[in-house]
Amino acid sequence: MVTLQAKKTCLEMICKEHGISQRRACRLVGIHRSIVRYKSRKETDAKLMERIQQIAYEKKRFGYRRIHTLLKREGVRVNHKRVFRLYKLSGLKVLRRGGRKRALGIRAISLTPSGINERWSLDFVHDALYDGRRIRLMTVVDDYTRECLKIVVDTSLSGLRVKRELDQLIEERGKPRTILSDNGTEFTSNAILQWSEERQVNWQYIQPGKPYQNGKIESFNGKLRDECLNEHLFLSLKDAERIIEDWRFEYNCQRPHSALDGRTPHEVANEFICLTEEKILTGTSI
């Protein structure tokens, strides 16, 4: 008998079958009575394990590290090693699969925005240069004004790059209340989870296979494809950045939008700012 559990089991058997006292049984087994009589005050892991299983069921592509991040967001003070232990005890794991990796996120779609910076939409668009090299475009749209806030063009865009670009955009325009995107690996990475927690930005995800839940960015991407990408041949990455940025300026400041009653996104943004300043001066509730 080496472990305490084995000694406790042997002690219980001796007391039950031979009818001797606990004090004498402890001397025979070689264990102190305080150890036998000790009752743990440790909180049960049942509720925490249930919550871990619930998160793992809702977000099947999240491992224990991301589940630990989500638990911290909810105010649960727990060590990542404890989360890992309960995660393994529950028999949970992220299955490996071929093809494109797709993580599931928080599928909660907010209502129609009522002001600037209330909700931004993010998505990726693919295209190619004249020599065949593939490029990726990250588009950012304000859902209230339909204004394209930024188009990042590069050969590859990681989660860390997305975080840097959003930090730069927030310094220029202010912080959004909510960001809406699909379940792409760049948007569900640990870098983005940590960034949204530090910035206190509510990051929401659409349901997989339902792009209409992010209709504003999908509509914009269609216009970008039809009016810019299909109309130009990009000789280099710099050439693509220049042409796309010129089109973005035209889209925001010159192109009328039927959804905005023929106004441009820039005009809608200016009208909202003027109306907000007027309500502040008159003391009217915004």
N, C-alpha and C positions, 0 to 999 in steps of 0.2 A: 504493500500500500504506500503510494508516494503522494498522490494528490490529496487535498483536503476533502474533496467530494467523496473519494474512495474511503477515507477514514470515517467520515460522517455516516456513510452507508453501512459500514461494518459496525459502528457504534450502535446504530439503531437496531441492527439485527441481534447484537449481543443482549441489549436491554430487553428486547421483545421475547427472544427465545429462551434466555437463561434467567430472566427476572432479576438481574443485578442492578445496582444503582448506577446512575449516570456518572457519579464521581469515580466509582471503581472502574467502570467501563472506559472512562477517559484515560485512566492510568494504564490500563491494559493496551489500549490502542495507541497511546502516545500523542494525545491531543489535548489542548487546554480547554477547560470548560467554557471560558469566555468566547472562544471561537464557535463552539457548538451552540451556545445560546444567543449568539449575535443575530439580529434581524436587520437586513439591509433596508436603508432608508432611501435608496436610489429610486428615482421616478421610473415608472414603467415606460417601455418604448412602444407600447401598442399604438398610441395616437400618432406618434411620429412615423412609425412604420406604415400606418394606414395612409398618411398624407403623402409619403414617398411613393407608395404604390399608386395613389390617385394621380400624382403628377406624371409618373412614368407611363400610365395608361393614356393620359391626354396627350403627352408629347413623347411618342414612342422612339424618337431618334435622339432623345436627351439621355446622356449618361449621368452617373452620380455627381460629377462635378457641376454640371449645369443645374441639376436638381438642387444641389447645395446652394448655388447662387440664388435660385428662385425662393428657397426657404429663407435665406437671409433677407430678401426683399420683403417677405411677409412678416419679418420681425422675429423669426425663430432663431434663438441663440444655440447653435449646435456646431460641433466640430466636423470637418469634412471626413475625418476618419470614422466617426460614428455613423455618418450618412452612408459611407461605403460599406460598413459592417451590416447595417440594416438592409441596404440595397442587395447585398449578396445573400443574406438570410431569406429575403423575399423571393430569391430565384430570378431576379431581374437581370437583364443584359441587353445591350444594343446589338442586334443581329447584323452581321456583315452581309452585304449584298452587292452585286455587280451593278454596273451602269452608273447613272447619275445619282449622287447622294442627295436625299431630300429630307430635311428635318421638319417636324411638325411644331408649330408654335401656338401661342395663345390665340384662339380663333374667336376674337371678340371685335366686331365691326362697329365703330362708333357712328353716331348720327351725322347728318349733313352739317358741315362746319358753318359757323355764323360769323367768322372774323378771320383776319390775317393771322398767320402762325398758329391757328388752332389745330390744323392737321396738315402734315406733309406726306406726300406719297413718293415712294422710291421704287425703281425697277431697273432692269438691265436690258439693253438692246445690243444685238450682235450685227457686225458688218465686216467688210474686208477692204484692204487697200488694193491699189492697182496691181501690185505684184503678188497678190494672193494671201498676204499675211492677214490673220484675223485680228479684229479690234473689238473692244467692248466699250459700251457707253452706259454710264450710270446717270439716269435722269431723275431730277428732283422737282416736284410740282407742288405748289400751294393749292390745296383743293378748293379754297374759297375764291381766290382771284383767278384761278387757272394759270397763274404765272409760272413759267419755267424758271426756277431759282438757280439751277446749275445743271450743266451737262459735262461730266468728266469723261474724257476720251483717253484710252490707253490700251495696251496689248493685254493686260491682265489687271484685275482689280480685286484685292483681297479684303478681308474684314478689317484689317488694320488701316488700309488705304481709305475704306469707307468711313472709318472713324475720324481720320484726319480731315477728310473733305467736309464732313458734317461739322467738325469743330470750327473750321474756317468759315463755313457758311453761317454758323450761329454768331460768330464774332461780327459778321457783317450785317445780319438781318434780325438777330434775336433768336431766342430759343422757342421751338414749337412745343405745343402741349402734347401732341400725339404724332407718331410716325407710323405709317401704314405701309406694309410691304408683303411680298410673297414669302415662301418658306425656303428661299435659296440659302445655300451654305454660308455665303458671305453675310447675310442678315441674321443668321441664327448662330453665329460663332461666339465663342467665349468673349472675344474682344468687344463685340457689340452688346452682349448681355451686361458686361461690366461697365461699358460706356453709358448705356441707358440708365443704369443704377446710379452712377456717379453724377450724371447730368440731370437726373430725376425727370426723364422723358418717358412717357408711356408708349412703349413700342408694341404695336399690334400686328398680327399676321392674319392673312386671309386663309380660307380653307383650301387645301390642295385641290387643284383641278377646277377652281372656280375663279378665274381672273376677273369676272364681272364685279366681284366684290371690291375690286380696286379699279373701278371704271374710269376714274379721272386720268390716271397715269396710262391706262391702256389706250384711251382715246388720244392722249398726247403722243404716245409712241407711234400710233397709226399715222398721225399727221407728220411726225418727224420722218418716218419711213417714206411716206408718199411724196412729201414736198422737198425733202433734202437728200436723204440717203440714196433714193432711187434716181435722183436727178444729177448726181455728181460722181465723178471718179476721183478718188483721193490718191494723190501721188505719194504722199508720205503721211506720217502721223501728225506732223506740224501743219500740213496742208488740211488734214481732216479737222484738227482743232480750230483752225481759222475759219473754215467754211461753216462748220457747225455752230460756232459762236456767233457768226454774222447772222445765221438763220434764227438763232435763239433771240437775238436783239429784235429782229423783224417780227418774230412771233409775239413777243411781249409788248412791243411799242407801236407796231404798224398794222398787224394783221387783225381785222375785225372778227369777232367770235359770235356766232349765232346764239350760243348758250348764254352770252353776256349782253344780249340785245344789241348786237353790232358794235359793242365797245371792245377796247383792247384790255388785256389783263392789267397793263400799267395804269389805264384810266380808272379801272375798278379799284385798284389799290389806292390811288390818290383820293378818290371819292370817299373811301372808307376812312382814311386818315383824317381828311377834313371834317367828316361827320363826327368822328371820335373827339377831335379837338373842340368842336363846337359844343358837344354834349358836356365835355369837361368844364368849359368856360361858363355854360349856363347852369351847371349843376344837375343836369338831367342824367338819370340812370342809364348806363351803357348796356 
